[in-house]
Amino acid sequence: MKITAYIERDVETGLYVGTVPGIPGAHTQAETLEELQRNLREVVELCLEEMDEESRALIPEFIGVQQLQVRT
């Protein structure tokens, strides 16, 4: 199963933060992208173990990311 994660860098701590939309509790942080990938894989596997088949079938399909120009 392929899972898409949203990754950003916290400007205050410098840590990478990863979240998997559609899977409650699937988020973690790390100092490196490699560590973040390991942490995300572990947390997603744990979350999926706790979900029943019906809930797993409802995980949204990732479509893409868009950048928007907004007035400030």
N, C-alpha and C positions, 0 to 999 in steps of 0.2 A: 504494500500500500504506500503510495506517495502522499506525503503531507506537506503543505506549504506553510511556511512560518514567516511572520512579519518581524524584521530585525531592524533595530535602530540603536544608536549610541547615545547614552545618557551624557549630556554635556557637563553636568556637575561632577559625576563620579568617573567618567571615562569608560564605564562598563558597557558591554554589548547587552542588549535586552531583547529576548525573543519571545514572541507570543504566537500561538496557533489559534487563529479565529475559528470559532465553531466547536472547540473542545474546551469545556470549562476546566479551569485549573492548569491548562497547558501553557505555562510561562516560566521563564527562568532568566538568569543573567550570568555573565562570565567576563573574564578579562581578555580572552582571545576568541576569535571566531571558531577556531577548532574546538575549544572547550565548550563554547556555546552550542555547537552542533551535537557534541556528546551529551550535554545536559538536556537539550531539547529532545533528542531521541529517547533518552531514559524517561523523561517526564511524560512524553506522548505515549510510550509503551505502557507506563503505569496507568495513565488515564484511560487508555483503550481497554485495559484489563478490567477496569471498574465499570465500564459501560456495557449495557446489554446490546444484543444484535440490532434491535430497533433503533436505539440511540446512535449507534455507529453508522447506520444507513442514512441518518439525517445530517451527517457532517457535510457542510456546504462545499460545493465545488469551487475551487479558486479560479477566477476569471482573469484578473489582471489588476494593475495599479495605474491610476491616472494622476497627473499633476494638473492642478488648477491655478490659474492666475486670479488672485483676489485683490481687492482694493484694501489698502491699510491706511 
